[in-house]
Amino acid sequence: MNTNFEALTSAGTAVISDVFDSLHLSPPVLDNSLRSIGASRAFAGPAYTITGESIAFQNGDLAKLAAIDNMPAGVVALWSSMDAKGVCCFGDLLASAMRARGCVAAVVDGGVRDTSFLESLGMPVVARYQTPAQGVGRWRVTASQVEVRVRGTLQEWISVAPSDIVVGDADGLIAIPQELLQEVTAKVIEWSKSESGAREEIIAGLPLLAALAKYGHL
């Protein structure tokens, strides 16, 4: 894993969110109704974006298959269903194809199915909901590797461009714009070191006000 990504996953999404606050920027936290399928595992990687639309009927979805076939290793597949209801973006076979191509994780602002299989896949999958209903004939991919919109927590929608960095852990998910990656990562590393020191001193009995004065944030 990229050393920047290791620093981000080690620090966690809570520290990353606090860093955005310190920069006077609203943290781009994805909707907190997104849930891990199975045990939560931390991950980070550049977004490989896929978006689509609900439809009345269509046979097959070749664009979806092509998007997965073209997926490079090391990415977080970010699926924007655009509020599709009750249908899945993918299930076991397409998830297996993503994992075979070296996908780090899949984040689905929409539905998935075959969840028992996904739990044992070895690739983190985070989704809004689970459903037995397939997407074929009900939802189709319209584009990949374009800027997409997904539901946010602090704002209604968050725009994510290809190669923006998506970080996920037990607290949730956050998207870091590529142009802010260096600045955010440097501050995350700095804050992680001071937070570890503050935690040790607080456990040892340092008053919280004294810790705030010493470290500048808690």
C-alpha positions as a Python dict, from the first residue, in 0.01 Angstrom:
ca = {
    (1, 'M'): (0, 0, 0),
    (2, 'N'): (113, 356, -75),
    (3, 'T'): (281, 506, 235),
    (4, 'N'): (41, 803, 224),
    (5, 'F'): (-252, 560, 230),
    (6, 'E'): (-96, 366, 519),
    (7, 'A'): (-69, 690, 717),
    (8, 'L'): (-434, 769, 645),
    (9, 'T'): (-566, 427, 743),
    (10, 'S'): (-347, 421, 1053),
    (11, 'A'): (-473, 762, 1166),
    (12, 'G'): (-835, 686, 1083),
    (13, 'T'): (-1126, 878, 937),
    (14, 'A'): (-1193, 1068, 1262),
    (15, 'V'): (-848, 1233, 1254),
    (16, 'I'): (-884, 1303, 882),
    (17, 'S'): (-1221, 1469, 946),
    (18, 'D'): (-1069, 1684, 1221),
    (19, 'V'): (-790, 1790, 985),
    (20, 'F'): (-1050, 1917, 734),
    (21, 'D'): (-1210, 2117, 1016),
    (22, 'S'): (-871, 2267, 1102),
    (23, 'L'): (-840, 2380, 740),
    (24, 'H'): (-1185, 2543, 763),
    (25, 'L'): (-1323, 2294, 513),
    (26, 'S'): (-1634, 2084, 557),
    (27, 'P'): (-1518, 1721, 595),
    (28, 'P'): (-1636, 1526, 287),
    (29, 'V'): (-1783, 1241, 492),
    (30, 'L'): (-1996, 995, 298),
    (31, 'D'): (-2347, 917, 421),
    (32, 'N'): (-2335, 738, 756),
    (33, 'S'): (-2608, 496, 649),
    (34, 'L'): (-2339, 315, 448),
    (35, 'R'): (-2248, -6, 631),
    (36, 'S'): (-1974, -266, 601),
    (37, 'I'): (-2081, -606, 471),
    (38, 'G'): (-1924, -831, 733),
    (39, 'A'): (-1639, -724, 959),
    (40, 'S'): (-1522, -366, 911),
    (41, 'R'): (-1168, -333, 774),
    (42, 'A'): (-976, -12, 717),
    (43, 'F'): (-880, 72, 359),
    (44, 'A'): (-769, 361, 141),
    (45, 'G'): (-711, 408, -229),
    (46, 'P'): (-785, 621, -534),
    (47, 'A'): (-1147, 620, -641),
    (48, 'Y'): (-1246, 429, -952),
    (49, 'T'): (-1585, 585, -1012),
    (50, 'I'): (-1892, 420, -1160),
    (51, 'T'): (-2234, 583, -1192),
    (52, 'G'): (-2569, 481, -1331),
    (53, 'E'): (-2942, 536, -1349),
    (54, 'S'): (-3268, 358, -1282),
    (55, 'I'): (-3446, 233, -1595),
    (56, 'A'): (-3778, 76, -1687),
    (57, 'F'): (-3624, -218, -1870),
    (58, 'Q'): (-3309, -312, -2060),
    (59, 'N'): (-3151, -646, -2146),
    (60, 'G'): (-2803, -676, -1996),
    (61, 'D'): (-2556, -407, -1893),
    (62, 'L'): (-2240, -429, -2099),
    (63, 'A'): (-2116, -93, -1968),
    (64, 'K'): (-2109, -236, -1617),
    (65, 'L'): (-1902, -534, -1728),
    (66, 'A'): (-1665, -311, -1925),
    (67, 'A'): (-1617, -80, -1626),
    (68, 'I'): (-1506, -375, -1413),
    (69, 'D'): (-1289, -525, -1689),
    (70, 'N'): (-1107, -188, -1718),
    (71, 'M'): (-1055, -153, -1342),
    (72, 'P'): (-685, -127, -1247),
    (73, 'A'): (-534, -274, -930),
    (74, 'G'): (-517, -73, -609),
    (75, 'V'): (-838, 128, -647),
    (76, 'V'): (-1148, 171, -436),
    (77, 'A'): (-1447, 105, -663),
    (78, 'L'): (-1697, 381, -585),
    (79, 'W'): (-2048, 303, -713),
    (80, 'S'): (-2294, 592, -738),
    (81, 'S'): (-2642, 447, -790),
    (82, 'M'): (-2803, 795, -785),
    (83, 'D'): (-3057, 684, -527),
    (84, 'A'): (-3165, 363, -700),
    (85, 'K'): (-3414, 184, -475),
    (86, 'G'): (-3437, -186, -396),
    (87, 'V'): (-3193, -322, -656),
    (88, 'C'): (-2827, -420, -641),
    (89, 'C'): (-2534, -273, -829),
    (90, 'F'): (-2353, -609, -814),
    (91, 'G'): (-2337, -947, -644),
    (92, 'D'): (-2094, -1233, -601),
    (93, 'L'): (-1965, -1276, -957),
    (94, 'L'): (-1891, -911, -1028),
    (95, 'A'): (-1740, -867, -680),
    (96, 'S'): (-1515, -1166, -753),
    (97, 'A'): (-1407, -1002, -1079),
    (98, 'M'): (-1320, -679, -898),
    (99, 'R'): (-1117, -863, -637),
    (100, 'A'): (-934, -1061, -909),
    (101, 'R'): (-830, -731, -1065),
    (102, 'G'): (-678, -612, -736),
    (103, 'C'): (-956, -381, -623),
    (104, 'V'): (-883, -263, -265),
    (105, 'A'): (-1249, -218, -164),
    (106, 'A'): (-1592, -143, -304),
    (107, 'V'): (-1807, 141, -172),
    (108, 'V'): (-2164, 129, -299),
    (109, 'D'): (-2400, 422, -255),
    (110, 'G'): (-2677, 178, -338),
    (111, 'G'): (-2743, -194, -296),
    (112, 'V'): (-2558, -524, -319),
    (113, 'R'): (-2665, -886, -294),
    (114, 'D'): (-2506, -1227, -220),
    (115, 'T'): (-2395, -1078, 109),
    (116, 'S'): (-2296, -1408, 270),
    (117, 'F'): (-2044, -1455, -11),
    (118, 'L'): (-1929, -1091, 9),
    (119, 'E'): (-1855, -1134, 380),
    (120, 'S'): (-1599, -1404, 296),
    (121, 'L'): (-1461, -1243, -20),
    (122, 'G'): (-1149, -1093, 134),
    (123, 'M'): (-1227, -750, -13),
    (124, 'P'): (-1405, -489, 200),
    (125, 'V'): (-1750, -403, 68),
    (126, 'V'): (-1952, -112, 207),
    (127, 'A'): (-2308, -53, 88),
    (128, 'R'): (-2624, 140, 168),
    (129, 'Y'): (-2845, -169, 170),
    (130, 'Q'): (-2873, -538, 78),
    (131, 'T'): (-3137, -676, -156),
    (132, 'P'): (-3209, -1000, -345),
    (133, 'A'): (-3330, -807, -652),
    (134, 'Q'): (-3086, -787, -942),
    (135, 'G'): (-3013, -461, -1119),
    (136, 'V'): (-3031, -597, -1474),
    (137, 'G'): (-3338, -446, -1638),
    (138, 'R'): (-3382, -201, -1349),
    (139, 'W'): (-3055, -9, -1319),
    (140, 'R'): (-2766, 40, -1561),
    (141, 'V'): (-2420, 191, -1565),
    (142, 'T'): (-2403, 514, -1764),
    (143, 'A'): (-2036, 609, -1715),
    (144, 'S'): (-1714, 519, -1538),
    (145, 'Q'): (-1408, 722, -1441),
    (146, 'V'): (-1604, 1047, -1438),
    (147, 'E'): (-1688, 1278, -1150),
    (148, 'V'): (-1978, 1125, -958),
    (149, 'R'): (-2211, 1231, -679),
    (150, 'V'): (-2275, 1027, -367),
    (151, 'R'): (-2482, 1106, -61),
    (152, 'G'): (-2299, 1287, 219),
    (153, 'T'): (-2337, 1326, 594),
    (154, 'L'): (-2258, 1696, 647),
    (155, 'Q'): (-2379, 1797, 303),
    (156, 'E'): (-2652, 1641, 92),
    (157, 'W'): (-2423, 1542, -195),
    (158, 'I'): (-2048, 1495, -226),
    (159, 'S'): (-1873, 1507, -562),
    (160, 'V'): (-1590, 1257, -606),
    (161, 'A'): (-1356, 1260, -904),
    (162, 'P'): (-1147, 970, -1031),
    (163, 'S'): (-828, 939, -821),
    (164, 'D'): (-967, 1130, -523),
    (165, 'I'): (-874, 920, -221),
    (166, 'V'): (-1144, 723, -41),
    (167, 'V'): (-1065, 615, 317),
    (168, 'G'): (-1288, 382, 516),
    (169, 'D'): (-1285, 229, 863),
    (170, 'A'): (-1521, 144, 1149),
    (171, 'D'): (-1616, 512, 1193),
    (172, 'G'): (-1722, 567, 833),
    (173, 'L'): (-1591, 693, 501),
    (174, 'I'): (-1431, 1014, 381),
    (175, 'A'): (-1317, 1130, 36),
    (176, 'I'): (-1003, 1341, 4),
    (177, 'P'): (-973, 1549, -314),
    (178, 'Q'): (-650, 1466, -493),
    (179, 'E'): (-534, 1828, -484),
    (180, 'L'): (-556, 1827, -102),
    (181, 'L'): (-393, 1488, -46),
    (182, 'Q'): (-41, 1611, 32),
    (183, 'E'): (-155, 1885, 271),
    (184, 'V'): (-410, 1665, 448),
    (185, 'T'): (-172, 1369, 481),
    (186, 'A'): (107, 1582, 628),
    (187, 'K'): (-128, 1724, 889),
    (188, 'V'): (-280, 1382, 962),
    (189, 'I'): (67, 1244, 1039),
    (190, 'E'): (145, 1541, 1263),
    (191, 'W'): (-185, 1516, 1450),
    (192, 'S'): (-159, 1139, 1491),
    (193, 'K'): (174, 1178, 1672),
    (194, 'S'): (42, 1448, 1906),
    (195, 'E'): (-282, 1256, 1967),
    (196, 'S'): (-87, 949, 2077),
    (197, 'G'): (110, 1162, 2322),
    (198, 'A'): (-205, 1331, 2451),
    (199, 'R'): (-379, 997, 2502),
    (200, 'E'): (-90, 859, 2706),
    (201, 'E'): (-76, 1167, 2928),
    (202, 'I'): (-454, 1178, 2974),
    (203, 'I'): (-454, 812, 3078),
    (204, 'A'): (-176, 899, 3324),
    (205, 'G'): (-398, 1170, 3476),
    (206, 'L'): (-324, 1493, 3283),
    (207, 'P'): (-631, 1723, 3310),
    (208, 'L'): (-815, 1775, 2981),
    (209, 'L'): (-775, 2153, 2988),
    (210, 'A'): (-401, 2111, 3040),
    (211, 'A'): (-389, 1859, 2752),
    (212, 'L'): (-575, 2103, 2526),
    (213, 'A'): (-331, 2381, 2616),
    (214, 'K'): (-32, 2155, 2549),
    (215, 'Y'): (-144, 1986, 2229),
    (216, 'G'): (-375, 2246, 2078),
    (217, 'H'): (-661, 2003, 2006),
    (218, 'L'): (-830, 1698, 2153),
}
